[in-house]
Amino acid sequence: METVKGFIVILMSSISSCMLYSKQHVSVEELIGKSFSILDTLLKQSGHFEMVIVEDELIVNENPLRDTGTHGSTLVKRLMRKGISRINIVKGITLSELRQFVSDIATA
């Protein structure tokens, strides 16, 4: 579960940096690359990565994810503002697709 929490932290950092700069900024690219690397590890373990928001709580692969700190709660709020309550990521996602996802979530 620590790998999942690490992914959430880096993913939210990617989104926050993208909001401040642009998706082409060096720091954003580095963070997205780290996110992609962690996600690749998670996908090799289970073949999919599913995030569901239930009453402001983040559920990952059918397990409640607690103690994610401000990164987790900020991600939940941002996704809810976008009207997103479920994200399914399957093996085969590309770095470009993750970059576009981060960019889409970062926009107002």
C-alpha positions in Angstrom: 0.0 0.0 0.0 3.0 2.3 0.5 3.6 2.2 -3.3 0.0 3.3 -3.9 0.4 6.2 -1.5 3.7 7.1 -3.2 1.9 7.2 -6.5 -0.8 9.4 -5.1 1.7 11.9 -3.7 3.8 12.1 -6.9 0.6 12.2 -9.1 -0.8 15.1 -7.1 2.6 16.9 -7.2 2.5 16.5 -11.0 -0.9 18.0 -11.2 0.0 20.9 -8.8 3.2 21.7 -10.8 1.2 21.5 -14.1 -1.2 24.1 -12.6 1.7 26.4 -11.8 3.7 26.0 -14.9 2.8 24.0 -18.0 2.8 20.3 -19.0 6.1 20.9 -20.9 7.9 22.3 -17.9 11.0 20.3 -16.8 9.8 19.7 -13.3 6.4 18.6 -14.5 7.9 16.2 -17.0 10.1 14.7 -14.2 7.2 14.3 -11.8 5.0 12.7 -14.5 7.9 10.4 -15.4 8.2 9.3 -11.7 4.4 8.8 -11.6 4.6 6.7 -14.7 7.4 4.6 -13.2 5.4 3.9 -10.0 2.2 3.3 -11.9 4.1 0.8 -14.1 5.2 -1.1 -11.0 1.6 -1.2 -9.7 0.2 -2.4 -13.0 2.8 -5.2 -13.2 1.5 -6.4 -9.8 -2.2 -6.4 -10.5 -2.7 -5.5 -14.2 -5.0 -2.6 -13.4 -5.3 0.4 -11.1 -8.7 1.6 -10.0 -9.4 4.7 -7.9 -13.0 5.2 -6.7 -14.2 8.1 -4.5 -16.9 7.2 -2.0 -18.1 9.9 0.3 -14.8 11.8 0.1 -12.8 8.6 0.7 -10.4 7.2 -1.8 -10.7 3.5 -2.6 -7.8 2.0 -4.6 -8.2 -1.5 -6.0 -11.1 -2.1 -3.6 -9.1 -1.1 -0.6 -9.7 2.1 1.4 -6.7 4.3 1.2 -6.2 6.2 4.5 -3.5 8.5 5.8 -2.7 10.0 2.4 -2.4 13.4 3.9 -3.0 16.6 2.0 -2.0 15.1 -1.3 -4.8 12.5 -1.1 -7.5 14.8 0.1 -6.5 17.5 -2.5 -6.6 14.8 -5.3 -10.1 13.7 -4.1 -11.3 17.4 -4.1 -9.8 18.1 -7.5 -11.4 14.9 -9.1 -14.7 15.7 -7.5 -14.7 19.2 -8.9 -14.1 17.7 -12.3 -17.0 15.4 -11.8 -14.8 12.3 -11.7 -15.6 9.6 -9.2 -13.8 6.6 -10.8 -10.6 6.2 -12.7 -9.6 2.8 -14.2 -6.0 2.5 -15.6 -5.0 -0.7 -17.3 -1.7 -2.1 -18.4 -0.6 -0.5 -21.6 -1.1 3.1 -20.6 1.5 5.3 -22.3 3.5 8.2 -20.8 1.8 10.5 -23.2 -1.7 9.4 -22.0 -0.6 10.0 -18.4 0.8 13.4 -19.3 -2.6 14.3 -20.9 -4.5 13.0 -17.9 -2.4 15.2 -15.6 -2.9 18.2 -17.9 -6.7 17.6 -18.0 -7.0 17.4 -14.2 -4.8 20.4 -13.8 -7.0 22.7 -15.8 -9.7 24.7 -14.1 
